[in-house]
């Protein structure tokens, strides 16, 4: 179990401290509660663009990475639908440098036209290379708007359209920064070889005087329940066909997440998983099949995708998949099967608690989602899932009227 202390500064910054003296390092995770969900539908991609700009220096520190690397530190960041997470690790004796750097760019980011234009062009090129150049990489661009009609999960973090990024102005980026990059919209988590009292003093020194921001939480439109199956067929220059079926499912913080995630493991995690064994090994309908969850703060997606074997059409593959899914939700799984995936999940949780970087990020993300205390409940939440829970949730999610299907077809060679 991860033991930690949590408190708030007077400016609203949530702080979580976890001491782990087995490591000579200190890991820091700073989560801003802003992601692509907070964007203007006509200016998508802005949260991700700002992530790039956060490494472009401040009035005090010209180059974030140079200063951090000089003390032996490493760092990275990501933006998703719900949050933006900046994380780093340093030798524990240099934690003060890390805190100085993060506090400085929370308050003093210096964006000019040159820096902005360079990073905007970098993001546009990233959009081209990651999503438009290689086969299958555009699947999420197709799937999200098929599944979501109202909620901002309908666009990718990098943006709905490359033109949105190209039209974004520096003034819009500065406004986004001022609105969301503030202590009362952030969670700071530190794990590692730290002295709690000294670390608190350093956090107060560097973050305590940063003023509250302009951030005002706004309610998002709730995606209405899907009542009818949806379908999209596309042709691409791809080496093979692919079948994708997505189902609406629960929020990451819901109790229902745990049986839902275990269903995903039951279907495709390992050679003995139900879909893997029946559809790839025995019937040879697919050469590969997998399932996954989006794990979003609002209602997410349960996605199954597979590559049909040679000579198997997408229609045949889809029919075979539905046959297996209907068997699974109609017949209770064996207790041995459920315990096996629980054990795998438990092992993953144990490994995550051995790494200070993972612990720092888990604590900050869970706090941003709901509360860091949920980290301590993960193992019990999985172990308490029953066979009946699995069947009930499976019947609720894996329904045709709750499905969105894509036939991703390889263009015929002339």
C-alpha positions as CSV (number, residue, x, y, z in Angstrom):
1,X,0.0,0.0,0.0
2,X,1.2,3.5,-0.8
3,X,1.3,5.7,2.3
4,X,1.2,9.4,1.6
5,X,0.4,12.8,3.1
6,X,-2.0,15.2,1.3
7,X,-2.6,18.8,1.9
8,X,-3.4,22.1,0.2
9,X,-1.6,25.4,0.0
10,X,-3.6,28.6,0.6
11,X,-3.6,29.2,-3.2
12,X,-5.4,25.9,-3.8
13,X,-2.5,23.8,-5.0
14,X,-3.0,20.2,-3.9
15,X,0.2,18.5,-2.6
16,X,0.8,14.8,-2.1
17,X,4.0,13.5,-0.5
18,X,5.2,9.9,-0.4
19,X,8.4,8.9,1.2
20,X,10.3,6.0,-0.3
21,X,13.9,5.7,1.1
22,X,14.7,2.7,-1.1
23,X,15.5,5.0,-4.0
24,X,18.2,7.7,-4.2
25,X,15.9,9.7,-6.5
26,X,12.9,11.9,-6.1
27,X,10.1,11.8,-8.6
28,X,7.8,14.7,-9.2
29,X,4.5,14.7,-11.0
30,X,2.5,17.9,-11.7
31,X,-1.0,17.4,-13.2
32,X,-3.0,20.3,-14.6
33,X,-6.7,19.5,-14.7
34,X,-7.0,20.4,-18.3
35,X,-7.1,18.4,-21.5
36,X,-8.6,18.3,-24.9
37,X,-12.1,18.2,-23.2
38,X,-11.6,21.9,-22.3
39,X,-11.0,23.1,-25.8
40,X,-13.2,25.2,-28.1
41,X,-14.6,22.8,-30.7
42,X,-13.2,25.1,-33.4
43,X,-9.7,25.3,-31.8
44,X,-9.0,21.7,-30.9
45,X,-5.4,20.6,-30.2
46,X,-4.7,23.7,-28.1
47,X,-4.0,21.7,-24.8
48,X,-1.4,19.6,-26.6
49,X,0.2,22.6,-28.3
50,X,0.5,24.3,-24.9
51,X,2.3,21.2,-23.5
52,X,4.9,21.8,-26.2
53,X,5.2,25.5,-25.3
54,X,5.8,24.8,-21.7
55,X,9.3,23.6,-22.5
56,X,10.2,26.9,-24.3
57,X,11.5,28.7,-21.2
58,X,10.5,31.6,-19.0
59,X,11.9,35.1,-18.2
60,X,14.1,33.5,-15.5
61,X,15.0,30.1,-17.1
62,X,15.7,30.1,-20.8
63,X,15.9,26.4,-21.3
64,X,14.0,24.0,-18.9
65,X,15.7,20.9,-20.1
66,X,19.3,22.2,-19.9
67,X,18.9,23.2,-16.2
68,X,17.3,19.9,-15.3
69,X,19.8,17.8,-17.1
70,X,22.7,19.7,-15.5
71,X,21.6,18.2,-12.1
72,X,21.1,14.7,-13.6
73,X,17.3,14.9,-14.1
74,X,15.0,13.5,-16.7
75,X,11.5,14.6,-17.6
76,X,8.6,14.1,-20.0
77,X,5.0,15.1,-20.4
78,X,1.7,14.1,-22.0
79,X,-1.7,15.5,-22.7
80,X,-4.8,13.4,-22.9
81,X,-8.6,14.1,-23.0
82,X,-8.7,15.0,-19.3
83,X,-5.3,16.2,-18.0
84,X,-1.9,17.4,-18.8
85,X,0.9,15.7,-16.8
86,X,4.5,16.9,-16.5
87,X,6.7,14.5,-14.7
88,X,10.4,14.3,-13.8
89,X,13.0,12.5,-11.6
90,X,16.1,13.9,-10.1
91,X,18.7,12.8,-7.6
92,X,17.0,13.5,-4.3
93,X,19.4,16.2,-3.3
94,X,18.4,18.2,-6.3
95,X,14.7,18.2,-5.7
96,X,14.8,22.0,-5.0
97,X,15.9,22.6,-8.6
98,X,13.0,20.6,-9.9
99,X,10.5,22.5,-7.7
100,X,12.0,25.9,-8.8
101,X,11.6,24.9,-12.5
102,X,8.0,23.7,-12.2
103,X,6.9,26.6,-10.1
104,X,8.6,29.1,-12.5
105,X,6.9,27.8,-15.6
106,X,3.5,27.6,-13.8
107,X,3.7,31.4,-13.3
108,X,6.1,32.9,-15.7
109,X,5.9,31.1,-19.1
110,X,7.3,33.4,-21.8
111,X,5.6,32.8,-25.1
112,X,6.7,35.0,-28.1
113,X,5.7,34.8,-31.7
114,X,8.9,33.0,-32.8
115,X,8.6,30.2,-30.1
116,X,4.9,29.9,-30.8
117,X,5.2,29.6,-34.5
118,X,8.0,27.0,-34.2
119,X,6.0,24.8,-31.8
120,X,2.8,25.2,-33.8
121,X,4.6,23.9,-36.9
122,X,6.1,21.0,-34.9
123,X,2.6,20.0,-33.8
124,X,1.3,20.2,-37.4
125,X,4.1,18.0,-38.6
126,X,3.4,15.6,-35.7
127,X,-0.2,15.4,-36.8
128,X,0.9,14.6,-40.4
129,X,3.5,12.0,-39.4
130,X,1.6,10.3,-36.6
131,X,-1.9,10.2,-38.0
132,X,-1.9,10.8,-41.7
133,X,1.2,9.1,-43.0
134,X,1.0,5.5,-41.7
135,X,-1.8,3.0,-42.1
136,X,-4.1,2.4,-39.1
137,X,-2.8,5.5,-37.3
138,X,-5.9,7.4,-38.3
139,X,-8.3,5.0,-36.7
140,X,-8.8,7.1,-33.6
141,X,-9.6,10.1,-35.8
142,X,-12.4,8.0,-37.4
143,X,-13.6,6.2,-34.3
144,X,-14.0,9.0,-31.8
145,X,-16.5,11.1,-33.8
146,X,-18.4,8.0,-34.7
147,X,-18.8,7.2,-31.0
148,X,-19.3,10.7,-29.6
149,X,-21.7,13.2,-31.0
150,X,-21.8,15.8,-28.3
151,X,-19.0,15.2,-25.7
152,X,-15.6,16.7,-26.5
153,X,-14.1,13.2,-26.5
154,X,-15.2,13.2,-30.1
155,X,-11.8,14.7,-31.1
156,X,-8.2,13.5,-30.6
157,X,-5.8,15.3,-28.2
158,X,-3.7,16.4,-31.1
159,X,-6.8,18.0,-32.6
160,X,-9.9,17.3,-34.7
161,X,-8.3,18.8,-37.8
162,X,-4.9,20.0,-38.7
163,X,-6.4,23.3,-39.8
164,X,-7.5,24.0,-36.2
165,X,-3.9,23.9,-35.0
166,X,-2.8,26.0,-38.0
167,X,-5.4,28.7,-37.2
168,X,-4.5,28.9,-33.5
169,X,-3.1,32.3,-32.5
170,X,-0.5,33.0,-29.9
171,X,-3.1,35.1,-28.0
172,X,-5.3,32.0,-27.8
173,X,-2.4,30.0,-26.4
174,X,-1.6,32.6,-23.8
175,X,-5.3,32.9,-22.7
176,X,-5.5,29.1,-22.4
177,X,-2.3,29.1,-20.2
178,X,-3.7,31.9,-18.0
179,X,-7.0,30.2,-17.6
180,X,-5.8,26.7,-16.7
181,X,-2.2,26.7,-15.6
182,X,-2.7,27.9,-12.0
183,X,-2.2,26.3,-8.6
184,X,-5.9,25.9,-7.8
185,X,-6.2,23.7,-11.0
186,X,-3.2,21.5,-10.3
187,X,-2.0,18.6,-8.3
188,X,1.7,18.2,-7.2
189,X,2.9,14.8,-6.2
190,X,6.4,13.8,-5.0
191,X,7.7,10.3,-4.3
192,X,11.1,9.1,-3.3
193,X,13.9,9.8,-0.9
194,X,12.6,13.0,0.6
195,X,12.4,14.6,4.1
196,X,8.7,15.5,4.5
197,X,9.3,18.6,6.6
198,X,12.0,20.0,4.3
199,X,10.0,19.2,1.2
200,X,7.0,21.0,2.5
201,X,9.1,24.1,3.2
202,X,10.5,24.0,-0.3
203,X,7.1,23.7,-1.9
204,X,5.8,26.6,0.1
205,X,8.9,28.6,-0.9
206,X,8.5,28.1,-4.6
207,X,4.7,27.6,-5.1
208,X,3.2,29.4,-2.1
209,X,3.2,32.9,-3.5
210,X,1.8,32.0,-7.0
211,X,-1.7,33.6,-7.2
212,X,-4.8,31.7,-7.9
213,X,-5.8,31.7,-11.5
214,X,-8.8,32.6,-13.6
215,X,-9.9,29.1,-13.9
216,X,-13.6,28.5,-13.6
217,X,-14.9,24.9,-13.9
218,X,-17.6,24.5,-16.6
219,X,-19.9,21.6,-17.0
220,X,-19.5,19.5,-20.1
221,X,-22.4,18.3,-22.2
222,X,-23.2,14.7,-21.3
223,X,-23.1,12.2,-24.2
224,X,-26.6,10.7,-24.6
225,X,-26.9,7.0,-24.4
226,X,-26.4,5.3,-27.8
227,X,-29.6,3.6,-28.9
228,X,-28.6,2.3,-32.4
229,X,-25.5,0.7,-33.8
230,X,-23.3,2.8,-36.0
231,X,-21.1,1.9,-38.9
232,X,-18.3,3.3,-41.0
233,X,-16.4,1.8,-43.9
234,X,-13.1,3.3,-45.2
235,X,-10.5,2.3,-47.7
236,X,-6.8,3.0,-47.1
237,X,-3.4,2.1,-48.4
238,X,-2.9,-0.5,-45.7
239,X,-1.3,-4.0,-45.8
240,X,-4.5,-5.7,-44.5
241,X,-8.0,-5.2,-43.3
242,X,-8.9,-4.4,-39.7
243,X,-12.2,-4.7,-37.8
244,X,-12.8,-2.2,-35.0
245,X,-15.8,-2.3,-32.7
246,X,-16.2,0.2,-29.8
247,X,-18.8,0.1,-27.0
248,X,-19.6,3.0,-24.6
249,X,-18.7,2.1,-21.0
250,X,-18.2,3.6,-17.6
251,X,-15.9,6.3,-16.2
252,X,-12.5,5.4,-14.8
253,X,-13.6,6.3,-11.3
254,X,-16.8,4.2,-11.4
255,X,-16.9,0.9,-9.5
256,X,-18.0,-0.7,-12.8
257,X,-14.6,0.0,-14.2
258,X,-13.0,-3.0,-12.4
259,X,-15.2,-5.7,-13.9
260,X,-15.0,-3.9,-17.2
261,X,-11.3,-4.0,-17.2
262,X,-11.2,-7.6,-16.1
263,X,-13.5,-8.4,-19.0
264,X,-11.0,-6.9,-21.3
265,X,-8.2,-9.1,-19.8
266,X,-10.5,-12.1,-20.1
267,X,-11.0,-11.5,-23.8
268,X,-7.5,-10.9,-25.0
269,X,-4.8,-10.8,-22.4
270,X,-2.6,-13.9,-23.1
271,X,-2.8,-17.0,-25.2
272,X,-5.6,-18.5,-23.1
273,X,-7.8,-15.4,-23.3
274,X,-11.2,-16.2,-24.7
275,X,-11.1,-14.3,-28.0
276,X,-7.4,-15.1,-28.5
277,X,-7.9,-18.8,-28.0
278,X,-11.1,-19.2,-29.9
279,X,-10.8,-16.8,-32.8
280,X,-7.0,-16.9,-33.5
281,X,-5.8,-20.2,-32.3
282,X,-8.7,-22.6,-32.8
283,X,-10.9,-21.1,-35.6
284,X,-8.1,-19.0,-37.2
285,X,-10.6,-16.2,-38.0
286,X,-8.1,-13.5,-36.9
287,X,-4.4,-13.4,-36.9
288,X,-4.5,-10.9,-34.0
289,X,-7.2,-9.6,-31.8
290,X,-7.2,-7.3,-28.7
291,X,-9.4,-5.4,-26.4
292,X,-8.8,-2.2,-24.4
293,X,-10.4,0.5,-22.3
294,X,-10.0,4.3,-22.8
295,X,-10.0,4.9,-19.0
296,X,-11.3,8.4,-19.3
297,X,-12.7,10.6,-16.5
298,X,-16.1,10.7,-18.2
299,X,-17.8,7.7,-19.9
300,X,-15.2,6.0,-22.0
301,X,-14.9,3.3,-24.7
302,X,-14.4,-0.5,-24.6
303,X,-12.7,-1.2,-27.9
304,X,-12.0,-4.5,-29.7
305,X,-9.9,-4.6,-32.8
306,X,-8.6,-7.4,-34.9
307,X,-6.9,-8.4,-38.1
308,X,-8.9,-11.0,-40.1
309,X,-6.9,-14.0,-41.4
310,X,-6.2,-14.3,-45.2
311,X,-9.4,-15.3,-47.0
312,X,-11.6,-14.1,-44.1
313,X,-13.8,-11.1,-45.0
314,X,-14.6,-8.3,-42.5
315,X,-18.2,-9.4,-42.5
316,X,-17.2,-13.0,-41.6
317,X,-14.8,-11.7,-38.9
318,X,-17.5,-9.5,-37.4
319,X,-20.0,-12.3,-37.4
320,X,-17.6,-14.7,-35.7
321,X,-16.7,-12.0,-33.1
322,X,-20.3,-11.4,-32.2
323,X,-20.9,-15.1,-31.8
324,X,-18.1,-15.3,-29.3
325,X,-19.2,-12.2,-27.4
326,X,-22.8,-13.5,-27.1
327,X,-21.5,-16.8,-25.8
328,X,-19.4,-15.0,-23.2
329,X,-22.2,-12.8,-21.8
330,X,-24.7,-15.7,-21.9
331,X,-22.5,-18.2,-20.0
332,X,-20.9,-17.4,-16.7
333,X,-17.1,-17.7,-16.7
334,X,-15.4,-20.2,-14.5
335,X,-14.0,-19.0,-11.2
336,X,-10.6,-20.2,-12.2
337,X,-10.6,-17.9,-15.3
338,X,-11.6,-14.9,-13.2
339,X,-9.0,-15.6,-10.5
340,X,-6.3,-15.9,-13.2
341,X,-6.9,-12.4,-14.6
342,X,-7.2,-11.0,-11.0
343,X,-3.8,-12.4,-10.2
344,X,-2.3,-10.8,-13.3
345,X,-3.8,-7.5,-12.4
346,X,-2.5,-7.8,-8.8
347,X,1.0,-8.4,-10.1
348,X,0.8,-5.3,-12.3
349,X,-0.3,-3.3,-9.2
350,X,2.6,-4.7,-7.1
351,X,5.1,-3.7,-9.8
352,X,3.7,-0.2,-10.1
353,X,4.4,0.3,-6.4
354,X,8.1,-0.5,-6.8
355,X,8.7,2.5,-9.0
356,X,8.7,6.0,-7.5
357,X,8.0,7.7,-10.9
358,X,4.9,5.5,-11.3
359,X,3.7,6.1,-7.8
360,X,4.1,9.9,-8.1
361,X,2.1,9.9,-11.4
362,X,-0.6,7.5,-10.0
363,X,-1.2,9.7,-6.9
364,X,-1.5,12.9,-8.9
365,X,-3.7,11.5,-11.6
366,X,-6.1,9.8,-9.2
367,X,-6.3,13.0,-7.2
368,X,-7.1,14.9,-10.4
369,X,-9.7,12.3,-11.2
370,X,-11.3,12.1,-7.8
371,X,-9.1,11.4,-4.8
372,X,-5.6,10.0,-4.3
373,X,-7.0,7.6,-1.7
374,X,-8.4,5.5,-4.5
375,X,-4.9,4.3,-5.2
376,X,-5.0,2.4,-1.9
377,X,-8.3,0.7,-2.9
378,X,-7.3,-0.6,-6.3
379,X,-6.3,-4.1,-5.2
380,X,-9.5,-4.6,-3.2
381,X,-11.7,-3.2,-6.0
382,X,-10.3,-5.9,-8.4
383,X,-10.4,-8.7,-5.9
384,X,-14.0,-8.0,-5.0
385,X,-15.3,-8.4,-8.5
386,X,-17.6,-11.5,-8.7
387,X,-18.6,-13.7,-11.6
388,X,-22.0,-12.1,-11.4
389,X,-20.4,-8.6,-11.8
390,X,-18.6,-9.8,-14.9
391,X,-21.8,-11.2,-16.5
392,X,-23.9,-8.1,-15.5
393,X,-21.4,-5.6,-16.9
394,X,-20.8,-7.7,-20.0
395,X,-24.5,-7.7,-20.8
396,X,-24.7,-4.0,-20.2
397,X,-21.8,-3.0,-22.5
398,X,-21.4,-5.7,-25.2
399,X,-24.7,-4.9,-27.0
400,X,-25.2,-4.3,-30.7
401,X,-27.2,-1.1,-30.2
402,X,-24.3,0.2,-28.0
403,X,-21.7,-0.5,-30.7
404,X,-19.8,1.5,-33.3
405,X,-18.1,-0.5,-36.0
406,X,-15.4,0.4,-38.5
407,X,-14.5,-1.7,-41.5
408,X,-10.9,-0.5,-42.2
409,X,-10.3,-2.0,-45.7
410,X,-7.1,-2.3,-47.5
411,X,-7.3,-0.9,-51.1
412,X,-7.3,-3.6,-53.7
413,X,-4.1,-3.8,-55.7
414,X,-4.6,-3.3,-59.4
